[in-house]
């Protein structure tokens, strides 16, 4: 049987470039060489080469995080080239990447979210009014960014002002939301029309980290990830249900991972949904898949199958 010719897209121009490249190395090593012929492309400089090679490509595997890869732009190009790919299309990718719009859709669907407001580019922040409405502490982050880049927690007005500036206030949209104390959980979903929920993971950042920031995510040993999460069955079931509902309401396909907070009273709040989660063997979604009974190689093949099915 002829091998499936895979274009592995990784690198790109976002702040998550290095994470993307590391993930691509893992994916390239795990794809069965008897089934797949892999060719690498870096969208930072290989887009013309990708277009020229479209007749020699059966499938694209996207390992691009953040702007320029997870936001629907590369997916649009692949659609124009007629190349199928894993995961969500243009619409779902763009919607999930916009945290403000995603939260609006969660809310309409009856999914619980922390109260928030969004500052548009150029909008002057009335910090006293923000604190009066949302209280303290507050979470500040760019509306369209990944891996907690630009994210901070403000405990007073001075930290709120600094956090808005750090997140790009004045230059890009910034989300400010009420901080939910408690535990961080994440739940994965795999499937197109028929969804399959994966085991829930609890993320426990190291004592030196106030939250699961970029360093806590990617510094080896910085955080503990427990799968399956040590929570009551009712919490597990609710987290999985919320992840599947979020996947559907955002019009996603293939796979996704939704992050949540579990407060001390047992209430879950959705934070955001990732359409291209990290993809090394020790990343969160592969950990879930391993507990579910899928090897890393099998998970990748499953995503290829779902992408082909979608096409």
N, C-alpha and C positions, 0 to 999 in steps of 0.2 A: 504493500500500500504506500502511495506517495506521502511524503512528509508534508505537514501543514507548514507553510512558509510564514513565519511570524516576524513582524516588525516590532521590536521592543523599543518603545518610546520613553526616554528618561533623560533627566537633566533639566532642561528648560531654563527659564529666567527668573523664577520666583525665589523667595527667601528660603525655600525648602529644597533647593537644587541638590545639596549634598545628600540629604535623606533619600531623594529620588534615585540618585546614582547608586547608593548602597542597596536600595531595594531591587534595582534592576540587576545588580550582580547576583543577588539571591535567586531571583526569578530565572535568570539565564542558566544558573547552575541546576535548578530544580526541574525545569522543563525536560521531559524525557527526550534525549537526542535521537531515539529510534522513531519518535513520532513528530518531532518539531525541528525545523531548521530556523535558527534564530539569527536575525540581523539587527544590529543596534542603530538607532537614529536619535540624535539629540536635537530637539526642536529649537534650541538656541542658535543652531547654524545649519541644520540638515533638512529644513522643510522643503527646499527645492529638490533635494535628492530623494526625499520621501515621495513627492509628487511624480518625479521621473520614474520611480521604481514601482508605481502602483500595479502594473501588470504582473509583477513578480512577487506580490504580497497577497496572501490569503486571509491574514488576520493581523490586527494590531493589538498589542498588549500595552496599555497605558500605565506607566508608573510615574505620573506627574502629579505633584501636589500643589494646591494653591492656585494663584492667578496664572493664566496661560496654560493650564492643563486640566485642572479639576473644575473649571468654571464653564465648560462647554465649548471653548474656542477650538481646541484640537479636535474635539468630537465633530464639530461642524465641518472642519476640513476633511476629516476622514469620510464623513457622509458624502461630501462632494466628490471625493475620489472613489467612492463605492467600496471602501474597505471596512469590513465589520470589526468590531472591537468589544472588549469586555465592559460591563458596567452600564451606567446611565447615558442617555443621549444628551443633546444640546439643552433641551428644556429642563429636565430634571437636574442636570449638572449646574446650570446657571441659577436655578431657584435655590438649591441647597447651599450654594456658595454664598448667597446673599442672606446673611443671618437675620436681618430684619424681616425680609419677605418670608423666609422659612418660619419664623416665629409667628407671623401673622397667620400663616396657613395652619400651623399647629393649633393655634388658638381657635380658629374657625372650626377645626375638626374636633374640638373638645379635649385636646391634649394639654396637660398642665405645663405652664411656663412661668418663670419669674417675671414680675412686672418690669418694664423697660421703656426706654425712649431712645430715639436716634437723632443725632446731630448731623445735619447735612453739611457738605463741604461749604466753608465760608460762614456757617452759622455761629454766632457768638453764644457761648454757653452761659446761661443764668445758673451758676452753680448753687446759689442759695435755694432757688426754686427746685432744682433737681434733688437736692438733699431733702427738702421739705416733702417732696412727692415720694421718693423712693427710700429715704432713710440711709443709714450707713451700717456696715460697709457696702461699697458698690464695686461691681466688676465693670471695667472699661476695656473695650477691644475694637479693632477695626471691623467694619461690617463685612468686608470681603477679604479675608485672610485666613490662613490655616495654621495648625501646629502651635496655637497660642502665641503666635508672633504679634508683638505690640500689646499684649494683654497685661493688665495690672489690676490690683485690688486697692481701692482707696478707703482709708479709715477716717479721713477728715477732708476739709475743703481744699487744703494745700495739695494733698495727694490726688484729689479729684482733678484739679487743674493740671498737675503734672501728668496724670494718666491720660487725659484727653490729648495733650500735646504729644505724648509718646505714641498714642494710637493713630496719630495723623490728623488731629483736629484742625480744621481750617483747610486742609488739603484733600481729605477724603472723609467719607461718612464714618461716624463713630457710634457704636452702641454702648449705652450705659444701662446696666440692669442690677436689680436687687440681688445681693449676695445670698445664696442659699447655704446655710451651714450644714454639715453632715458628711456623708460618704459619697465618693464618685464611683458610678457604675457605668458600664458600657455594654451594649447588646448588639450582636450582629445578625444580619438577615442575608440569606442567599436564595435566589430564585427570580423568575420572571413573573408569569401569571400565578404559579403556585409557590408560595414563600415558605422557607424553612428557617426557623429561629435557631440560632446557635447558643451555646451556653453563655451565661452572663459573666463578665469579669469585673472584679473590684480593683480599683487603682488606688494604691496607697503611696503618695509621694514621700520621699525621705523627710526626716525631721527638719532639715534645713530649708525645705521648700514650703511656701504657704499654699501653693496650688500646683497643679500639673502643668508647669510651663515648659518651654521648648527644651531647656536643659534637663528637667526632670523626665521628659519623654525619651530623650535620646542619649543621655549620659549613662553608660552601663552601670547598673547597680544603684542608680539614683532613686528609683521607685520600685515598689513591689507590686506585682500584678498577680492576682489570685483568681484562678479559674478551675472549677466554677466558684463564683462568688459565695462567700459564707453568709447567705441571707435566707430568710424564710421562703418556703415554696411560693407563698402568695406574692411576695415581692419579686421573686424570679419570674413568675408567670406574668406579672404586670409589666415588668421591664421588657420582656420579650414581646408582649402584646403591643406596648407603646412603640417599640422599634419597628414592628411590622406596619403599624398604622402610620408612623412617620414616613416610612418607605413609600407607602401608597399615596399619601397625601402630597408628597413632593414629586410624584410621578417618576419614581426611580425604577431601575431595572438591574438585574444581574446580582448586585450585592450592595450592602451599605452597612455602616456602623453608627449607631446613635448613642451619644453621650448623655448622661443624666446625673442628677444629684438626688440623694436620698436623705431627707432631713430627719432630725431626731424623733419626729412624730410618725415616721414611716411613710411620708408623702414623697412621691417621685416627681421631679421636674425635668423636662427636656431642655438640654442645652443646645445641641446642634447635631446634624447628621453629616457624616463623611461619606462621600461617594467614591473616593479612591483611598481607602485606608492604607496605612503602612503595610509593606509587603516583604518583610524579611521573615525568616522562620520564627523569630522571637517576637514579631509584631503582634498586636492584640488580636486581629482577626485570625491569623494562622494559629494562635494559641487556642482560640475558641474552636477552630476546625479540628485541631488535634484531639481535644477532649471529646468532640463530637464523633471522632473516629476516622477523620480524613487526614491523611498525610499532607504535607505541604504540596507535594507534586500533584496529589489528587485534587486538592483545592484549586490549584491553577488550571488543571484540565477541566474541572467543573465550570470555572469561569469562562474558559474558551468555549465550551459546549453551549453555555447560556448565551454568550455573545453571538455565536453562529445561529442559534435558534431564533434570537431576536431579529437578526438580519433576514 
